[in-house]
């Protein structure tokens, strides 16, 4: 009786038909690093774009709620008798100091001739309270530059009147229009209002009665641009994540698609950061037009410049890596 021959030993391996990628023995470490970094940067980009979009929407919803709830303005003064007598505790600036201070304020925010006159009357009444560090020997321009932290405009009270202006200082807020000027101290003291008319004397009024005014225009276009850039960044981050996976799976198209990603990401990064900066500045301008708001432009410029550099770092580095001989030789061998 013949013995049945023993089948030869078969080395273990993956069963056929399961779609495993065949490992490429010659894949350089740089290509592997590109795949891993694309997965990491893409994942972080998805999270960052989602959080960024949520933040923009939250800010805008807060602005809408703030605008529709009625915007408080400076206290409405209780009109006193027409008199040139300054209220108790008010200290005016001298006739020598007032022109220099008014000119320094004019350089920060343009005023009409009537507003310039109303401001001079206010400085004559309580300029010393607004700029307490200003002495006869000090430089008015430097004192104003150190004291003023924000400026802006307010809607005109009449169709034929000029738009009002305001100056936020470290001691309070100055509001000036064609009919008068008001200083609202930061500590919650009663507002001081002065007005100059054709009748002799200056009307000095003190009091506080809360009021509201219509909201200024909402920054809809900056908001739309910010949302569009967040959506575009989210899409590119998902694209980059897929490219990283394709690179690790030895896809021959990964290099060309990475180049497409780079040429899309670089302009989008510049335009996207510009859109976010525009939205942030518009939001600050909106808040500044209805209440005291410090000037945050230098901080925004620094923050968004750093954000742009961080966003450009990976696509620029990726372009350099894809141009190296090692990567080009590898993808030529893969596509062959």
Backbone bond lengths (Angstrom), bond angles and torsions (degrees), N, CA, C in turn:
res aa  C-N    CA-C-N  psi(-1)  N-CA   C-N-CA  omega(-1)  CA-C   N-CA-C  phi
1 X - - - 1.469 - - 1.516 108.51 -
2 X 1.329 112.84 127.65 1.463 116.99 -177.03 1.530 110.37 -77.94
3 X 1.341 114.05 140.27 1.475 119.44 177.60 1.528 110.13 -81.28
4 X 1.313 114.95 145.67 1.480 120.09 179.03 1.518 108.63 -78.78
5 X 1.329 116.50 125.92 1.480 118.24 -177.95 1.528 111.38 -66.91
6 X 1.321 115.05 141.25 1.476 121.13 177.97 1.525 109.61 -76.21
7 X 1.362 119.32 129.38 1.480 120.06 -179.81 1.524 110.24 -66.37
8 X 1.313 115.09 146.61 1.475 118.23 179.44 1.533 111.32 -64.53
9 X 1.345 114.94 152.06 1.469 120.32 178.06 1.531 109.59 -67.79
10 X 1.328 115.22 133.91 1.482 121.49 178.25 1.530 107.85 -107.16
11 X 1.344 116.96 124.63 1.475 118.46 179.12 1.523 110.84 -61.45
12 X 1.323 116.57 142.67 1.482 119.26 -178.93 1.520 110.69 -65.71
13 X 1.291 116.80 150.71 1.470 122.38 177.74 1.504 109.60 -169.74
14 X 1.316 118.17 173.44 1.469 121.52 -179.20 1.499 110.71 -68.45
15 X 1.306 118.74 139.68 1.464 121.39 177.68 1.514 110.70 -63.80
16 X 1.297 117.80 148.50 1.464 119.90 -178.55 1.516 111.68 -69.86
17 X 1.343 113.54 152.95 1.453 120.49 171.60 1.509 115.64 84.58
18 X 1.359 119.91 8.42 1.471 121.17 -179.30 1.520 112.37 -96.26
19 X 1.324 118.56 -2.36 1.457 121.16 172.88 1.498 114.89 77.71
20 X 1.347 120.11 23.28 1.458 120.12 177.45 1.523 109.42 -70.77
21 X 1.330 116.27 142.61 1.460 119.87 177.81 1.521 109.04 -75.12
22 X 1.299 116.67 136.95 1.455 121.17 176.19 1.509 109.67 -76.06
23 X 1.315 117.99 125.30 1.461 121.01 -177.28 1.516 110.23 -66.68
24 X 1.328 115.51 137.79 1.452 121.52 177.32 1.515 108.19 -95.18
25 X 1.325 115.12 112.54 1.467 119.39 -172.28 1.503 112.36 -65.25
26 X 1.360 117.26 -26.06 1.456 119.20 -174.46 1.505 114.27 -99.68
27 X 1.345 120.16 18.35 1.455 120.57 -178.24 1.523 110.30 -69.21
28 X 1.334 117.73 121.62 1.466 119.98 -178.77 1.526 111.53 -68.22
29 X 1.314 114.42 157.79 1.461 119.44 177.58 1.518 112.18 -65.10
30 X 1.354 117.99 -29.39 1.462 120.44 179.59 1.526 110.80 -65.27
31 X 1.332 116.89 -39.33 1.465 119.87 178.10 1.532 110.08 -66.48
32 X 1.314 117.06 -40.54 1.464 120.23 176.34 1.530 110.74 -61.60
33 X 1.333 115.86 -41.67 1.471 120.00 178.67 1.522 111.04 -62.63
34 X 1.339 117.28 -38.89 1.459 120.51 177.54 1.528 110.17 -61.56
35 X 1.351 116.69 -44.26 1.459 119.95 179.17 1.511 112.83 -62.41
36 X 1.327 116.28 -45.65 1.466 120.36 -179.02 1.527 110.81 -65.25
37 X 1.343 116.62 -45.52 1.467 120.14 -179.29 1.522 111.33 -64.45
38 X 1.333 117.52 -36.34 1.461 119.70 178.51 1.528 110.71 -64.88
39 X 1.336 116.51 -39.22 1.461 119.53 177.17 1.528 110.76 -64.68
40 X 1.339 116.23 -44.86 1.471 120.41 -178.08 1.525 111.02 -66.86
41 X 1.347 116.72 -49.65 1.470 120.31 -178.40 1.528 110.67 -65.75
42 X 1.338 116.65 -39.06 1.460 119.09 178.11 1.516 112.28 -63.50
43 X 1.323 117.02 -42.40 1.469 120.30 178.85 1.528 110.93 -64.17
44 X 1.335 115.31 -44.68 1.472 118.69 177.93 1.519 110.84 -64.05
45 X 1.337 116.87 -36.49 1.461 119.96 179.15 1.516 112.69 -65.72
46 X 1.320 116.95 -37.46 1.469 120.37 177.24 1.521 110.35 -62.01
47 X 1.331 116.03 -47.04 1.467 120.00 179.31 1.526 111.08 -64.12
48 X 1.352 116.55 -44.49 1.464 120.04 -178.50 1.516 112.71 -64.54
49 X 1.335 117.46 -43.65 1.470 120.24 -179.97 1.524 111.28 -65.38
50 X 1.336 117.00 -38.51 1.466 119.93 178.67 1.531 110.85 -65.20
51 X 1.328 117.09 -45.59 1.469 120.15 178.81 1.523 111.12 -65.40
52 X 1.324 116.30 -38.58 1.461 120.78 179.21 1.522 110.81 -62.90
53 X 1.336 116.93 -44.31 1.453 119.79 177.74 1.517 112.62 -63.89
54 X 1.330 116.97 -40.71 1.468 120.12 177.74 1.523 110.77 -63.33
55 X 1.330 117.31 -38.46 1.460 120.78 -179.91 1.527 111.04 -66.09
56 X 1.346 116.62 -43.61 1.463 120.40 179.77 1.525 110.43 -62.62
57 X 1.338 117.03 -44.93 1.467 120.72 179.37 1.528 110.70 -63.46
58 X 1.333 116.70 -41.27 1.474 119.76 179.81 1.517 111.23 -62.84
59 X 1.332 116.95 -44.64 1.469 120.51 177.83 1.525 111.06 -59.41
60 X 1.326 115.75 -45.62 1.460 118.46 -175.87 1.527 110.87 -67.91
61 X 1.317 117.87 -40.69 1.467 120.52 177.81 1.528 109.95 -61.45
62 X 1.333 116.85 -38.94 1.464 120.22 177.70 1.525 111.05 -64.27
63 X 1.347 116.95 -39.49 1.467 120.27 178.06 1.522 110.76 -64.48
64 X 1.332 116.55 -42.79 1.465 119.94 179.48 1.523 110.85 -62.49
65 X 1.328 116.23 -44.26 1.463 119.72 179.02 1.525 111.21 -63.71
66 X 1.331 116.05 -38.39 1.462 120.28 179.71 1.521 110.39 -66.66
67 X 1.352 116.47 -41.03 1.460 119.96 -176.75 1.523 112.07 -71.32
68 X 1.326 117.37 -39.19 1.463 120.51 -176.31 1.527 113.43 -79.49
69 X 1.322 117.20 -11.91 1.462 119.56 -178.65 1.517 112.89 -87.32
70 X 1.356 117.23 -1.29 1.453 119.46 -177.02 1.500 110.42 94.04
71 X 1.326 116.79 122.02 1.460 121.40 -172.40 1.521 110.29 -97.11
72 X 1.324 117.91 118.75 1.463 118.73 178.31 1.518 110.89 -69.71
73 X 1.309 115.30 142.70 1.463 121.19 176.76 1.510 108.32 -120.82
74 X 1.329 115.26 -176.41 1.457 119.71 -177.87 1.530 109.47 -60.07
75 X 1.318 117.44 151.04 1.456 119.85 -178.91 1.524 111.55 -56.41
76 X 1.321 116.38 138.61 1.453 120.26 177.44 1.524 108.79 -77.36
77 X 1.326 118.31 118.11 1.467 119.50 -175.54 1.521 111.61 -65.37
78 X 1.317 115.48 146.09 1.454 121.90 171.74 1.524 107.18 -85.55
79 X 1.319 116.64 115.64 1.455 121.07 -170.77 1.516 109.94 -64.77
80 X 1.296 114.28 127.71 1.464 121.00 176.01 1.519 108.79 -102.39
81 X 1.297 115.85 179.39 1.454 120.17 179.57 1.518 110.18 -64.50
82 X 1.348 116.41 151.10 1.452 121.36 179.95 1.524 108.95 -69.27
83 X 1.301 115.27 107.21 1.453 119.87 -175.48 1.506 109.75 -150.87
84 X 1.298 116.93 151.14 1.458 122.33 178.14 1.512 111.59 -94.58
85 X 1.316 116.78 7.92 1.453 119.97 -178.55 1.516 110.19 -79.82
86 X 1.339 117.03 126.60 1.464 121.13 -179.99 1.515 109.73 -74.04
87 X 1.336 118.74 148.63 1.465 121.17 178.03 1.519 110.90 -66.19
88 X 1.328 115.19 161.95 1.458 120.06 -179.26 1.525 110.51 -62.00
89 X 1.310 116.42 134.30 1.458 121.42 178.79 1.510 114.28 89.74
90 X 1.342 118.61 -9.47 1.466 121.29 -179.49 1.522 109.88 -83.77
91 X 1.324 116.39 139.01 1.458 122.29 -179.99 1.519 108.35 -126.03
92 X 1.326 117.22 120.99 1.459 121.11 -178.94 1.516 112.01 -91.08
93 X 1.329 115.25 165.37 1.461 121.90 175.10 1.520 109.77 -91.96
94 X 1.291 115.73 156.27 1.458 120.62 -178.89 1.520 110.80 -75.03
95 X 1.328 115.96 166.37 1.472 121.13 179.12 1.517 111.76 -65.54
96 X 1.328 117.57 -20.16 1.471 120.66 177.80 1.524 110.40 -81.20
97 X 1.323 116.95 -36.80 1.464 120.89 -176.69 1.528 112.70 -78.48
98 X 1.338 117.39 -36.28 1.463 120.28 -171.79 1.537 113.57 -59.09
99 X 1.326 121.07 -46.28 1.474 118.98 -179.09 1.527 113.16 -59.89
100 X 1.348 116.77 -39.36 1.463 119.19 -179.68 1.521 111.29 -68.29
101 X 1.340 117.55 -40.34 1.461 121.16 178.69 1.529 110.24 -66.40
102 X 1.339 117.13 -43.57 1.464 120.79 179.61 1.527 110.76 -62.88
103 X 1.329 116.36 -40.41 1.464 119.58 178.87 1.526 111.37 -65.45
104 X 1.345 116.23 -38.66 1.462 119.46 178.28 1.529 111.11 -65.54
105 X 1.336 116.91 -39.32 1.453 120.23 176.77 1.531 111.25 -68.98
106 X 1.319 116.58 -36.60 1.469 121.01 177.77 1.526 111.47 -62.62
107 X 1.346 116.55 -33.71 1.462 119.86 178.51 1.526 111.91 -70.58
108 X 1.331 116.65 -23.23 1.470 120.51 178.05 1.523 111.95 -86.46
109 X 1.336 117.74 -32.39 1.467 121.76 -178.68 1.530 107.86 -151.74
110 X 1.322 117.19 119.82 1.464 121.63 -176.32 1.520 110.56 -65.94
111 X 1.344 115.10 135.29 1.463 122.03 179.06 1.517 109.93 -124.53
112 X 1.341 115.87 153.75 1.462 120.93 174.14 1.527 109.07 -75.60
113 X 1.327 115.06 171.62 1.466 119.29 179.55 1.526 111.31 -61.93
114 X 1.340 117.01 -42.68 1.467 119.83 179.10 1.519 111.22 -64.32
115 X 1.325 117.27 -40.63 1.460 120.51 179.27 1.526 110.88 -65.75
116 X 1.323 116.69 -38.24 1.465 120.17 178.04 1.528 109.87 -60.90
117 X 1.343 116.21 -40.50 1.461 120.76 179.21 1.532 110.71 -66.85
118 X 1.351 116.77 -42.44 1.456 120.03 179.34 1.522 111.30 -64.12
119 X 1.344 116.81 -37.68 1.459 120.30 177.60 1.521 111.10 -64.09
120 X 1.321 116.57 -41.01 1.471 119.74 179.01 1.520 110.56 -61.10
121 X 1.331 116.90 -39.05 1.473 119.62 178.12 1.525 111.42 -64.63
122 X 1.351 115.90 -40.65 1.462 118.76 179.16 1.524 111.06 -64.85
123 X 1.343 117.37 -42.17 1.465 120.56 178.83 1.523 111.22 -64.59
124 X 1.328 116.10 -33.49 1.467 120.08 177.87 1.526 110.67 -66.73
125 X 1.360 116.12 -28.18 1.470 120.06 -177.57 1.523 112.20 -89.03
126 X 1.330 117.82 -46.87 1.478 119.63 -172.98 1.527 112.09 -141.98
127 X 1.330 118.06 26.99 1.464 120.57 179.49 1.516 113.20 -59.42
128 X 1.344 116.48 -32.59 1.459 119.14 178.25 1.514 112.97 -67.05
129 X 1.345 117.11 -29.36 1.463 120.65 176.12 1.529 111.61 -74.24
130 X 1.338 116.20 -31.59 1.464 120.44 179.86 1.523 110.71 -74.95
131 X 1.324 116.43 -42.64 1.469 122.49 -178.93 1.535 108.60 -121.69
132 X 1.331 116.73 75.72 1.471 119.29 -173.99 1.527 113.55 -66.01
133 X 1.317 118.15 -24.09 1.457 119.99 -178.35 1.503 114.36 -85.89
134 X 1.324 117.69 2.72 1.463 121.40 -177.15 1.521 110.09 -85.57
135 X 1.300 115.34 117.96 1.467 121.34 178.43 1.526 108.83 -113.86
136 X 1.345 117.66 165.60 1.469 119.44 179.65 1.518 113.72 -57.98
137 X 1.337 117.79 -26.51 1.468 120.56 -177.29 1.530 113.40 -94.12
138 X 1.353 118.44 -7.81 1.458 120.59 -176.19 1.524 110.92 -86.10
139 X 1.330 115.00 163.91 1.464 121.55 -179.94 1.527 108.96 -84.40
140 X 1.346 118.86 114.77 1.464 120.31 -177.81 1.528 113.06 -60.85
141 X 1.345 117.02 -38.09 1.477 119.63 -178.45 1.522 110.99 -63.17
142 X 1.348 116.27 -44.34 1.469 119.60 179.21 1.518 111.13 -67.01
143 X 1.336 117.20 -37.50 1.463 120.46 -179.74 1.526 111.00 -66.13
144 X 1.331 116.39 -41.44 1.465 119.79 178.27 1.530 110.05 -66.83
145 X 1.341 117.53 -42.38 1.457 120.31 179.38 1.513 112.59 -60.57
146 X 1.324 117.72 -35.27 1.461 120.85 179.75 1.523 112.19 -78.88
147 X 1.335 117.25 -26.88 1.468 120.22 -174.84 1.521 112.95 -88.87
148 X 1.346 118.23 -33.87 1.462 121.71 -175.05 1.528 109.24 -83.49
149 X 1.330 116.72 124.24 1.467 121.50 -178.74 1.521 112.69 -114.02
150 X 1.332 117.71 -3.64 1.457 119.65 179.19 1.517 111.04 -171.24
151 X 1.332 116.98 149.42 1.463 123.22 177.98 1.518 108.54 -139.73
152 X 1.323 116.53 165.88 1.455 120.98 177.13 1.510 110.91 175.89
153 X 1.318 116.13 -172.94 1.454 122.47 -179.21 1.518 109.90 -122.05
154 X 1.330 115.94 157.23 1.454 123.13 176.30 1.523 108.37 -125.57
155 X 1.349 118.51 154.01 1.466 120.52 -179.09 1.521 112.10 -59.25
156 X 1.340 115.95 145.89 1.463 121.34 178.24 1.522 110.04 -66.24
157 X 1.306 116.06 142.30 1.469 120.99 -179.59 1.524 112.26 -79.59
158 X 1.368 117.88 -21.01 1.459 122.62 179.73 1.523 108.70 -135.44
159 X 1.343 118.13 152.90 1.471 119.99 -178.40 1.517 113.71 -58.93
160 X 1.331 117.22 -32.72 1.463 120.16 -176.85 1.523 112.90 -92.21
161 X 1.331 117.24 -3.36 1.467 120.53 -176.35 1.521 110.67 -90.30
162 X 1.343 115.02 159.80 1.458 120.44 176.15 1.526 109.58 -78.33
163 X 1.324 115.41 156.00 1.457 119.30 175.10 1.526 109.61 -63.20
164 X 1.315 116.68 139.67 1.456 120.37 178.90 1.518 112.11 -71.97
165 X 1.304 116.43 164.09 1.459 121.60 177.63 1.525 108.57 -127.63
166 X 1.320 115.74 157.81 1.461 119.07 175.91 1.519 109.14 -141.13
167 X 1.319 115.08 154.63 1.461 123.55 176.60 1.526 107.31 -130.94
168 X 1.296 116.41 122.11 1.463 120.93 175.65 1.522 108.20 -94.33
169 X 1.318 116.20 120.81 1.463 121.24 -179.28 1.525 109.07 -114.68
170 X 1.319 114.96 175.49 1.460 119.59 179.19 1.529 112.24 -71.64
171 X 1.331 116.59 -13.74 1.465 120.04 -179.91 1.516 112.71 -105.50
172 X 1.330 118.85 -6.71 1.455 120.89 -178.44 1.514 111.76 157.21
173 X 1.308 115.94 -147.93 1.469 121.40 -177.55 1.519 110.55 -137.26
174 X 1.352 115.58 137.86 1.464 123.21 176.41 1.516 107.60 -107.52
175 X 1.324 117.98 125.81 1.456 123.56 173.23 1.519 108.70 -116.72
176 X 1.335 115.69 129.10 1.464 121.20 -176.53 1.516 108.90 -130.28
177 X 1.339 117.04 131.76 1.459 121.89 169.81 1.517 108.50 -135.62
178 X 1.333 116.73 -172.23 1.462 119.69 -176.03 1.515 113.08 -69.21
179 X 1.327 117.27 -19.38 1.469 120.52 -174.91 1.517 113.97 -101.04
180 X 1.324 118.75 -13.96 1.455 119.71 -178.45 1.511 111.96 174.90
181 X 1.321 115.19 -177.33 1.466 121.59 179.26 1.518 108.05 -140.59
182 X 1.345 115.71 147.95 1.459 121.64 -176.69 1.519 109.63 -135.60
183 X 1.309 116.26 136.61 1.464 122.04 171.60 1.518 108.04 -113.46
184 X 1.352 115.95 121.01 1.459 122.48 178.39 1.524 108.44 -107.97
185 X 1.335 119.11 107.03 1.471 120.57 -178.12 1.517 112.16 -61.66
186 X 1.327 115.94 147.71 1.467 120.91 -178.68 1.515 111.99 -70.86
187 X 1.296 119.04 -24.36 1.454 121.42 -176.38 1.509 115.03 -80.32
188 X 1.331 117.39 2.04 1.451 119.56 179.48 1.508 114.31 92.57
189 X 1.332 118.39 5.61 1.463 120.54 177.36 1.522 109.89 -69.17
190 X 1.322 116.09 167.04 1.460 121.25 -178.22 1.523 110.35 -63.95
191 X 1.320 115.02 142.51 1.459 120.51 178.92 1.523 110.77 -70.83
192 X 1.332 116.02 149.30 1.457 122.42 177.61 1.521 107.76 -113.11
193 X 1.323 116.90 122.75 1.457 122.51 -177.28 1.518 110.03 -119.82
194 X 1.318 116.32 133.91 1.457 121.42 175.44 1.520 108.67 -127.45
195 X 1.317 116.29 150.70 1.459 121.12 176.26 1.517 109.22 -147.23
196 X 1.315 114.89 145.34 1.453 122.28 179.79 1.522 107.95 -117.54
197 X 1.320 117.23 124.74 1.458 121.13 178.93 1.522 109.12 -126.35
198 X 1.327 115.09 -171.74 1.467 118.82 -179.90 1.519 111.99 -70.90
199 X 1.334 117.41 -19.68 1.460 120.37 178.91 1.514 109.63 -78.91
200 X 1.340 117.93 152.42 1.467 119.72 -178.67 1.517 111.02 -63.50
201 X 1.321 114.32 149.91 1.451 120.74 174.35 1.508 113.19 89.30
202 X 1.288 116.02 166.63 1.451 124.04 179.99 1.522 107.77 -113.37
203 X 1.326 116.38 132.72 1.456 120.13 178.39 1.522 108.81 -85.78
204 X 1.314 116.99 117.09 1.460 122.72 178.24 1.520 108.12 -108.05
205 X 1.314 117.64 121.05 1.450 121.38 -177.37 1.510 110.05 -127.01
206 X 1.323 116.47 148.29 1.449 122.88 -179.78 1.521 107.73 -134.49
207 X 1.317 116.95 141.09 1.450 118.59 175.99 1.509 111.12 160.30
208 X 1.313 117.26 -179.02 1.455 121.12 -179.53 1.511 109.36 -155.08
209 X 1.334 115.22 115.29 1.460 121.42 172.85 1.516 106.41 -138.15
210 X 1.316 118.65 113.35 1.461 120.23 -173.74 1.519 111.71 -61.89
211 X 1.324 115.67 147.98 1.449 121.97 178.39 1.518 108.80 -147.90
212 X 1.320 115.78 170.92 1.455 120.78 177.56 1.519 108.78 -133.27
213 X 1.342 116.17 162.75 1.461 121.64 176.05 1.520 108.60 -140.86
214 X 1.334 117.63 162.09 1.469 119.73 178.97 1.519 110.99 -59.86
215 X 1.324 115.65 149.09 1.462 120.63 -179.92 1.507 111.09 -72.78
216 X 1.328 118.67 147.16 1.462 121.17 172.55 1.524 109.81 -68.82
217 X 1.340 117.70 169.22 1.476 120.14 -177.76 1.530 111.48 -58.55
218 X 1.331 115.46 137.15 1.463 120.78 178.27 1.528 109.55 -75.13
219 X 1.339 117.80 146.11 1.477 120.90 179.82 1.532 111.77 -79.74
220 X 1.340 116.79 68.08 1.468 120.35 -176.30 1.528 111.79 -67.44
221 X 1.346 117.65 -46.68 1.460 119.61 -175.97 1.526 112.15 -63.73
222 X 1.344 120.30 -45.57 1.473 118.83 174.88 1.528 112.78 -59.04
223 X 1.341 116.83 -36.17 1.461 120.03 178.55 1.532 110.92 -64.61
224 X 1.338 117.08 -43.98 1.468 120.78 179.44 1.524 110.22 -62.23
225 X 1.339 117.08 -43.96 1.464 120.37 179.33 1.527 111.16 -62.30
226 X 1.333 117.25 -40.08 1.462 120.49 179.46 1.523 111.21 -65.47
227 X 1.336 117.22 -40.37 1.463 120.53 179.02 1.531 110.59 -67.08
228 X 1.332 117.47 -40.25 1.468 120.81 178.88 1.524 110.81 -61.60
229 X 1.337 116.82 -43.65 1.465 118.80 -179.44 1.530 111.50 -68.26
230 X 1.332 117.90 -34.97 1.464 119.92 175.94 1.527 110.90 -64.26
231 X 1.327 116.52 -41.57 1.468 120.24 178.91 1.521 111.06 -65.73
232 X 1.349 116.76 -41.95 1.464 120.23 179.56 1.527 110.97 -65.02
233 X 1.318 117.23 -41.39 1.466 120.40 177.82 1.521 111.52 -64.71
234 X 1.322 117.09 -36.87 1.466 120.41 177.19 1.526 110.35 -63.80
235 X 1.341 117.00 -43.70 1.459 120.00 178.74 1.511 112.65 -63.56
236 X 1.345 117.21 -41.91 1.468 120.28 179.09 1.524 111.30 -68.11
237 X 1.328 117.72 -34.63 1.464 119.91 178.06 1.532 110.84 -64.83
238 X 1.340 116.90 -41.36 1.468 120.15 176.16 1.530 110.04 -63.49
239 X 1.334 116.55 -41.89 1.467 121.87 177.96 1.529 110.62 -58.84
240 X 1.341 116.83 -44.46 1.466 120.86 -179.26 1.532 111.01 -65.41
241 X 1.323 117.11 -39.57 1.458 119.98 177.50 1.536 110.91 -60.04
242 X 1.328 116.53 -43.33 1.466 120.39 178.17 1.526 110.50 -64.16
243 X 1.342 117.00 -39.12 1.469 120.41 179.28 1.526 111.39 -64.35
244 X 1.332 116.96 -37.35 1.457 119.32 177.82 1.521 111.48 -63.47
245 X 1.330 116.05 -41.84 1.464 119.46 177.83 1.529 110.56 -64.97
246 X 1.334 116.68 -40.79 1.468 120.00 178.43 1.521 111.63 -62.57
247 X 1.350 116.35 -38.00 1.465 119.83 179.25 1.520 110.85 -64.28
248 X 1.318 117.45 -43.33 1.461 120.77 -179.87 1.532 112.21 -69.26
249 X 1.329 117.00 -20.49 1.462 120.86 177.83 1.530 112.36 -96.49
250 X 1.348 117.15 16.94 1.464 122.85 175.82 1.529 113.69 63.14
251 X 1.309 118.08 33.98 1.462 119.54 177.73 1.522 110.28 -71.72
252 X 1.316 116.81 133.04 1.458 120.88 -179.95 1.525 112.09 -72.66
253 X 1.338 117.57 -18.55 1.469 120.67 -178.38 1.523 112.76 -89.29
254 X 1.327 118.36 -4.63 1.464 120.80 -173.88 1.519 112.37 -61.89
255 X 1.332 118.13 -39.80 1.466 120.41 -177.97 1.520 111.10 -64.50
256 X 1.333 117.04 -47.68 1.470 120.06 -178.59 1.524 110.78 -64.57
257 X 1.325 117.60 -39.98 1.463 120.32 179.24 1.523 111.57 -69.32
258 X 1.336 117.46 -32.70 1.461 119.90 174.73 1.522 110.68 -63.69
259 X 1.322 117.85 -38.22 1.463 120.91 176.99 1.528 110.72 -63.16
260 X 1.322 116.11 -41.92 1.468 119.21 177.30 1.519 110.47 -61.22
261 X 1.338 116.33 -41.76 1.472 120.28 177.68 1.531 110.60 -58.42
262 X 1.318 117.18 -46.22 1.467 120.67 -177.46 1.520 111.49 -61.03
263 X 1.335 117.25 -45.98 1.465 120.20 -176.85 1.523 112.03 -72.17
264 X 1.329 117.72 -18.87 1.460 120.07 172.02 1.524 111.95 -85.20
265 X 1.327 115.92 -38.42 1.465 120.50 -173.90 1.517 112.44 -71.15
266 X 1.323 118.91 -39.09 1.467 121.19 -174.85 1.531 111.37 -61.98
267 X 1.352 120.46 -54.13 1.474 117.45 177.62 1.519 113.00 -66.39
268 X 1.346 117.18 -34.68 1.462 118.83 178.99 1.522 111.34 -64.16
269 X 1.319 117.05 -35.69 1.471 120.32 178.80 1.524 110.65 -63.23
270 X 1.327 116.54 -45.96 1.468 120.39 -179.28 1.529 110.47 -64.97
271 X 1.343 116.39 -49.16 1.460 119.85 -179.41 1.534 111.64 -66.70
272 X 1.330 116.49 -37.15 1.459 119.83 -179.45 1.516 113.23 -66.08
273 X 1.331 116.02 -43.13 1.461 119.06 177.56 1.526 110.11 -65.03
274 X 1.350 116.45 -37.68 1.462 119.20 175.83 1.519 112.16 -62.46
275 X 1.338 117.37 -39.35 1.457 120.68 178.62 1.526 111.36 -65.60
276 X 1.331 117.15 -41.76 1.464 120.07 178.24 1.525 111.46 -65.65
277 X 1.337 116.34 -39.60 1.464 120.09 177.61 1.526 110.29 -62.91
278 X 1.333 116.61 -43.56 1.468 121.33 178.97 1.521 110.85 -61.31
279 X 1.328 116.34 -44.38 1.461 119.45 179.54 1.526 111.22 -64.39
280 X 1.336 117.24 -42.44 1.468 120.41 -178.88 1.524 111.57 -64.77
281 X 1.349 116.51 -43.94 1.463 119.91 179.27 1.528 110.40 -65.93
282 X 1.335 117.19 -39.77 1.466 120.26 178.49 1.527 110.56 -63.12
283 X 1.320 116.41 -38.03 1.456 119.83 178.45 1.531 110.75 -65.38
284 X 1.337 116.40 -42.80 1.465 120.08 178.68 1.524 110.55 -65.18
285 X 1.356 116.71 -40.92 1.464 119.62 177.60 1.522 111.00 -62.41
286 X 1.335 116.72 -40.27 1.465 120.18 178.86 1.520 110.56 -62.60
287 X 1.317 117.33 -47.18 1.460 120.42 179.50 1.519 110.99 -67.20
288 X 1.334 117.15 -36.26 1.452 120.21 -179.99 1.502 113.23 -67.95
289 X 1.349 117.30 -24.73 1.454 119.63 -179.08 1.516 112.88 -78.35
290 X 1.340 117.51 -10.14 1.456 119.83 -178.17 1.522 112.78 -120.80
291 X 1.276 118.44 -1.49 1.454 120.57 179.62 1.505 111.22 -175.57
292 X 1.348 119.06 172.43 1.448 121.54 179.73 1.523 111.45 -59.29
293 X 1.326 116.90 130.54 1.464 122.26 177.13 1.519 108.27 -147.77
294 X 1.309 116.94 127.42 1.457 120.92 -179.20 1.513 109.96 -73.10
295 X 1.328 115.20 155.66 1.458 120.65 178.99 1.520 109.16 -77.67
296 X 1.349 115.97 114.68 1.465 121.33 -176.57 1.519 112.26 -109.87
297 X 1.338 117.91 11.92 1.461 119.72 -176.01 1.525 112.97 -59.83
298 X 1.348 120.40 -46.43 1.476 118.21 179.56 1.524 112.71 -59.29
299 X 1.322 117.43 -41.08 1.468 119.97 178.92 1.518 111.25 -65.07
300 X 1.336 117.15 -40.74 1.459 120.48 177.46 1.522 111.50 -63.49
301 X 1.335 116.96 -41.63 1.461 120.26 -179.90 1.525 110.87 -61.03
302 X 1.325 116.94 -44.84 1.462 120.45 179.66 1.525 110.75 -64.98
303 X 1.328 116.81 -46.17 1.466 120.42 -177.60 1.523 111.68 -61.53
304 X 1.332 117.30 -48.08 1.459 119.68 -176.18 1.527 111.81 -74.94
305 X 1.324 118.60 -25.19 1.464 119.90 173.33 1.526 110.52 -67.02
306 X 1.337 116.32 -43.26 1.468 119.88 176.12 1.523 110.41 -63.78
307 X 1.338 117.23 -40.50 1.461 121.17 178.85 1.528 111.25 -61.44
308 X 1.340 117.11 -39.20 1.462 120.52 178.89 1.524 111.24 -66.72
309 X 1.323 116.95 -41.72 1.467 120.19 179.23 1.529 111.24 -63.61
310 X 1.336 116.42 -40.49 1.469 119.43 178.40 1.528 111.14 -65.95
311 X 1.326 116.43 -38.95 1.452 119.51 179.44 1.511 113.69 -68.67
312 X 1.347 116.85 -29.35 1.463 120.76 -179.32 1.523 112.75 -85.56
313 X 1.319 117.97 -15.44 1.465 120.88 -172.67 1.526 111.85 -61.08
314 X 1.340 118.32 -49.87 1.465 119.37 -175.06 1.528 113.27 -69.84
315 X 1.357 120.02 -48.02 1.469 117.65 179.39 1.523 113.57 -61.71
316 X 1.338 117.62 -37.12 1.469 119.79 177.95 1.524 109.84 -66.91
317 X 1.341 117.74 -45.56 1.460 120.47 177.46 1.520 111.81 -62.97
318 X 1.333 116.46 -35.21 1.462 120.34 179.01 1.525 111.16 -67.06
319 X 1.328 116.89 -39.57 1.470 119.95 176.50 1.522 111.19 -60.49
320 X 1.323 116.49 -41.18 1.465 120.44 178.97 1.529 110.27 -65.23
321 X 1.334 116.59 -44.15 1.471 119.87 -178.97 1.523 111.92 -64.43
322 X 1.329 116.67 -39.43 1.469 119.49 -179.00 1.521 112.47 -69.27
323 X 1.324 117.78 -18.21 1.458 121.41 179.37 1.520 112.93 -89.72
324 X 1.325 117.62 -5.54 1.469 119.51 -179.68 1.530 110.48 -71.25
325 X 1.329 115.31 154.73 1.467 120.57 -178.62 1.526 111.26 -64.13
326 X 1.320 116.90 -36.77 1.469 120.17 -178.24 1.522 111.38 -59.91
327 X 1.312 116.79 -47.88 1.462 120.82 -177.56 1.527 110.71 -69.57
328 X 1.338 117.19 -42.19 1.464 119.39 -179.42 1.526 111.60 -64.97
329 X 1.332 116.27 -40.19 1.466 119.35 178.59 1.522 111.11 -64.87
330 X 1.319 116.62 -40.61 1.463 119.95 -179.72 1.525 111.03 -62.16
331 X 1.324 117.70 -47.61 1.463 119.39 -177.35 1.523 112.26 -71.98
332 X 1.318 117.24 -26.42 1.470 118.65 172.60 1.522 111.07 -65.80
333 X 1.363 115.98 -37.87 1.471 119.47 179.13 1.529 111.51 -72.23
334 X 1.339 116.78 -32.48 1.461 120.69 -179.95 1.511 111.06 -70.16
335 X 1.335 116.75 -40.17 1.468 120.68 -177.74 1.512 112.57 -80.84
336 X 1.353 117.54 -13.88 1.461 119.79 -178.15 1.522 111.49 -68.17
